[in-house]
Amino acid sequence: MGYLRHPETGLTAIYTCVVSDDSLIVVTADHAHVMAFNGYTHRGSDILGVSDSRDQDRVPYMTLSYTNGPGHRAPVAGRRVDVTTEPDFRGLRWRSHVEVPLSSETHGGDDVAVFARGPQHAMFSGVYEQSQLPHLMGYAACLGRGRHACSAPPAASAAPASPASHAALALLLLALPVLHAAL
């Protein structure tokens, strides 16, 4: 669904547009980012703030950080720079420290959460490797080569996909950029 600021608004729009009981709706992320949770920050602390922990040189670090991208600071005298002493620390244009200097942050290889509603929804429960999702969606919607839900023996709890669900899934996939732009 792109980078929606209010995902519940996008889901409401999708549920309103796709009213068919034989439409599969899959909600997930297409990738993760190289973000890390650092240290042992206490409950209730600002997640965007400084960790309660310090590194071995007693230099503070952020609770959340990207591992690559813009924001790299070269060590000074063999020590990591204390970003909390920078004059624009946490200002609008301030960038958190990263270890690998790049012009932009890269995607990560983390698993992504998946939620689904409709026929074959049981195939989408939990956390999956990102690369598995297109195959599951193709199987559920009877798209592409190979075995599909349409050709598999019917399961007791899963309704077979129908041509209407193929159209609804295709419509949903085509509508996502439009929904994203509208939000």
C-alpha positions in Angstrom: 0.0 0.0 0.0 3.0 2.3 -0.3 4.0 4.6 2.5 0.6 5.5 3.8 0.4 7.8 6.8 -2.9 6.4 7.9 -3.2 2.8 6.8 -6.6 2.4 8.2 -7.9 5.0 5.7 -6.5 3.0 2.8 -7.9 -0.2 4.1 -11.4 1.4 4.5 -11.2 2.6 0.9 -10.2 -0.8 -0.3 -13.0 -2.6 1.6 -15.5 -0.1 0.3 -14.3 -0.6 -3.4 -14.0 -4.4 -3.2 -17.3 -5.6 -1.8 -17.3 -9.1 -3.3 -17.2 -12.0 -0.9 -14.9 -13.9 -3.3 -12.2 -11.1 -3.3 -8.9 -11.8 -1.6 -7.4 -8.7 0.1 -3.7 -9.0 1.2 -2.1 -6.3 3.3 1.6 -6.4 3.7 4.8 -4.4 3.1 6.9 -5.1 0.0 10.1 -4.7 1.9 11.7 -3.9 5.2 14.4 -1.2 5.9 17.8 -1.5 7.6 16.6 -0.1 10.8 17.8 -1.4 14.2 16.5 -1.1 17.7 19.5 -0.5 19.9 20.3 -0.9 23.6 18.0 -1.4 26.5 15.8 1.7 26.5 13.2 1.7 29.3 9.5 1.4 28.6 7.9 4.8 28.1 11.1 6.4 26.7 11.0 8.3 23.4 11.6 5.7 20.7 13.1 8.5 18.5 15.4 9.6 21.3 18.7 8.6 22.8 19.1 5.1 24.2 19.5 4.7 28.0 22.6 2.7 27.2 26.1 3.9 26.1 28.7 2.3 23.9 32.1 1.0 25.4 33.5 4.6 25.2 30.4 5.9 27.1 29.2 7.7 23.9 25.3 7.8 23.7 23.5 6.4 20.7 20.0 6.5 19.4 17.3 4.0 20.3 16.4 3.6 16.6 19.0 3.9 13.8 19.5 3.0 10.2 22.6 0.9 9.5 23.3 2.6 6.2 22.4 5.7 4.2 23.1 9.4 4.7 24.1 10.5 8.2 27.5 8.8 8.5 30.0 10.6 10.7 33.7 9.6 10.6 35.2 8.6 13.9 37.3 11.3 15.7 40.4 10.0 17.4 39.1 6.4 17.0 35.8 7.1 18.7 32.3 7.4 17.4 31.0 11.0 17.3 28.5 12.0 20.0 25.6 13.1 17.8 23.7 14.5 20.8 26.2 17.4 21.0 25.4 18.6 17.5 23.7 22.0 17.4 20.9 20.7 15.2 20.4 17.5 17.1 16.9 16.2 16.4 16.1 19.2 14.3 14.0 18.9 11.2 17.0 18.3 8.9 19.2 16.4 11.4 20.1 12.8 10.4 20.8 10.0 12.8 24.3 8.4 12.6 24.7 5.5 10.3 27.7 3.1 10.0 27.7 2.6 6.2 27.8 5.9 4.2 25.4 5.8 1.2 23.5 8.6 -0.6 20.2 6.8 0.5 19.2 4.0 2.8 18.6 0.6 1.3 15.9 -2.0 1.8 16.5 -4.8 4.3 15.9 -8.5 4.1 13.6 -8.8 7.1 10.5 -10.9 7.1 7.3 -8.9 6.7 3.9 -9.3 8.4 1.0 -10.3 6.3 -2.7 -10.0 6.9 -5.5 -11.2 4.6 -9.3 -11.4 4.2 -11.3 -13.4 1.7 -10.8 -16.7 -0.2 -7.5 -18.4 0.6 -6.9 -16.0 3.4 -5.6 -18.9 5.6 -2.5 -19.0 3.3 -1.5 -15.5 4.6 -1.2 -15.7 8.4 2.0 -14.7 10.1 5.4 -13.6 8.9 6.9 -14.6 5.6 10.0 -14.1 3.5 9.2 -11.2 1.2 10.0 -13.3 -1.9 7.3 -15.8 -1.0 4.4 -13.4 -1.2 4.1 -13.0 -4.9 4.0 -16.8 -5.3 1.3 -17.1 -2.7 -0.8 -14.3 -4.3 -0.4 -15.9 -7.7 -1.5 -19.3 -6.3 -4.5 -17.8 -4.5 -5.6 -15.7 -7.5 -5.0 -18.5 -10.1 -2.5 -16.3 -11.9 0.7 -17.5 -13.7 2.1 -20.9 -14.5 2.0 -23.9 -12.3 -0.4 -25.1 -9.7 -3.1 -22.7 -8.4 -5.9 -22.7 -5.9 -8.3 -23.2 -8.9 -6.6 -26.5 -9.8 -6.0 -27.8 -6.3 -8.5 -30.2 -4.6 -10.9 -28.1 -2.5 -10.0 -27.7 1.1 -12.7 -27.8 3.7 -12.1 -24.2 4.9 -11.0 -22.5 1.7 -13.4 -21.4 -1.1 -11.9 -21.8 -4.5 -10.9 -18.6 -6.3 -13.2 -17.5 -9.0 -12.8 -15.3 -12.1 -14.4 -12.5 -10.1 -11.7 -12.8 -7.5 -9.0 -12.7 -10.2 -10.5 -9.4 -11.4 -10.8 -8.0 -7.9 -7.2 -8.9 -7.1 -6.0 -7.3 -10.4 -8.2 -4.2 -9.7 -6.7 -3.9 -6.2 -3.2 -4.2 -7.4 -3.8 -1.5 -10.1 -5.7 0.7 -7.6 -2.9 0.8 -5.0 -1.0 3.7 -6.6 -4.2 5.7 -7.0 -5.2 5.1 -3.4 -1.7 6.0 -2.3 -1.9 9.3 -4.2 -5.3 10.1 -2.9 -4.2 9.7 0.7 
